[in-house]
Amino acid sequence: MHISHNEDNNLKQLLSFSISYIRSKCGDFDIEGDSDTDIQAKELVFERTRYAYNDAVEYFEDNFLSEINSLSLDIALKEGEPVEGI
């Protein structure tokens, strides 16, 4: 990403939207945490932000579906929530 001073607010907004999106799909995580789950979530946030920045967010879910599902399962198991099919 080519970042200039004028794009600071835009990137902050895109990051905020991506955090909300990943939380809605996968569950709660600490964006500043250092657990494996938090790092996976942070990576997905950055990837989704990259897609949004390049006006291609509609392709993100298809391209990262296995990572989204994996993170969702990891968070559910970590929180002790029942997981369907297991």
TORDO-235868 format. One record per residue (C-alpha): residue in one letter; x, y, z. Coordinates in pm, 1 decimal. Layout:
# residues N
<rec a; <X; Y; Z>>
...
# end
This chain:
# residues 86
<rec m; <0.0; 0.0; 0.0>>
<rec h; <120.8; 346.3; -81.8>>
<rec i; <40.1; 554.1; 222.5>>
<rec s; <44.4; 931.2; 245.9>>
<rec h; <-51.1; 1162.7; 528.0>>
<rec n; <-392.3; 1229.0; 373.6>>
<rec e; <-482.1; 860.0; 379.6>>
<rec d; <-426.4; 811.4; 753.5>>
<rec n; <-793.0; 854.1; 843.4>>
<rec n; <-905.7; 636.8; 554.1>>
<rec l; <-674.8; 352.5; 662.3>>
<rec k; <-785.6; 382.6; 1024.7>>
<rec q; <-1146.0; 358.3; 911.5>>
<rec l; <-1074.3; 56.7; 688.3>>
<rec l; <-889.3; -115.7; 973.4>>
<rec s; <-1180.1; -45.9; 1208.5>>
<rec f; <-1429.0; -189.5; 957.2>>
<rec s; <-1209.1; -495.5; 908.5>>
<rec i; <-1178.1; -557.8; 1282.2>>
<rec s; <-1557.6; -542.2; 1313.5>>
<rec y; <-1602.3; -773.8; 1016.8>>
<rec i; <-1358.6; -1039.0; 1143.5>>
<rec r; <-1513.9; -1023.9; 1492.4>>
<rec s; <-1861.6; -1068.7; 1346.6>>
<rec k; <-1749.8; -1372.1; 1144.2>>
<rec c; <-1510.0; -1536.1; 1391.0>>
<rec g; <-1568.1; -1409.6; 1743.2>>
<rec d; <-1384.5; -1183.9; 1983.3>>
<rec f; <-1006.6; -1143.0; 1978.9>>
<rec d; <-748.5; -896.7; 2107.6>>
<rec i; <-608.2; -701.6; 1813.0>>
<rec e; <-301.3; -619.3; 2023.5>>
<rec g; <-268.6; -970.4; 2171.2>>
<rec d; <12.6; -1210.9; 2101.9>>
<rec s; <-163.7; -1547.3; 2123.9>>
<rec d; <-180.0; -1759.9; 1809.5>>
<rec t; <-549.6; -1680.9; 1772.7>>
<rec d; <-491.9; -1305.9; 1807.7>>
<rec i; <-210.4; -1315.2; 1552.1>>
<rec q; <-428.6; -1509.2; 1304.8>>
<rec a; <-708.0; -1256.8; 1353.5>>
<rec k; <-471.2; -963.3; 1308.0>>
<rec e; <-342.6; -1113.5; 983.6>>
<rec l; <-698.4; -1149.5; 853.0>>
<rec v; <-772.0; -789.0; 953.3>>
<rec f; <-469.2; -669.2; 756.1>>
<rec e; <-559.0; -882.4; 454.7>>
<rec r; <-919.8; -761.7; 451.9>>
<rec t; <-800.6; -402.6; 485.6>>
<rec r; <-569.7; -456.2; 187.4>>
<rec y; <-862.8; -584.3; -17.8>>
<rec a; <-1082.0; -291.7; 91.3>>
<rec y; <-805.5; -40.8; 14.9>>
<rec n; <-777.7; -182.4; -336.9>>
<rec d; <-1157.6; -183.2; -393.0>>
<rec a; <-1171.8; -563.4; -403.1>>
<rec v; <-1334.1; -643.5; -67.9>>
<rec e; <-1598.1; -856.7; -242.6>>
<rec y; <-1326.2; -1115.2; -314.3>>
<rec f; <-1189.6; -1134.9; 38.8>>
<rec e; <-1428.8; -1390.2; 186.2>>
<rec d; <-1395.6; -1631.2; -106.8>>
<rec n; <-1015.6; -1608.1; -102.3>>
<rec f; <-981.8; -1642.2; 276.4>>
<rec l; <-1275.5; -1868.7; 361.3>>
<rec s; <-1060.9; -2149.0; 503.2>>
<rec e; <-868.2; -1902.7; 723.5>>
<rec i; <-1194.3; -1743.8; 842.7>>
<rec n; <-1341.0; -2085.5; 925.4>>
<rec s; <-1022.8; -2195.7; 1099.6>>
<rec l; <-1005.3; -1882.0; 1312.5>>
<rec s; <-1374.3; -1907.0; 1397.1>>
<rec l; <-1326.6; -2266.9; 1512.3>>
<rec d; <-1013.2; -2178.9; 1713.3>>
<rec i; <-1191.5; -1893.7; 1891.8>>
<rec a; <-1498.8; -2107.3; 1964.2>>
<rec l; <-1286.7; -2388.9; 2106.2>>
<rec k; <-1080.5; -2144.4; 2310.3>>
<rec e; <-1396.5; -1997.2; 2461.8>>
<rec g; <-1543.2; -2340.0; 2527.3>>
<rec e; <-1844.3; -2283.0; 2304.0>>
<rec p; <-2012.7; -2588.3; 2154.6>>
<rec v; <-1913.5; -2639.8; 1790.8>>
<rec e; <-2164.3; -2801.8; 1556.1>>
<rec g; <-2050.1; -3122.5; 1395.2>>
<rec i; <-1784.2; -3209.1; 1651.0>>
# end
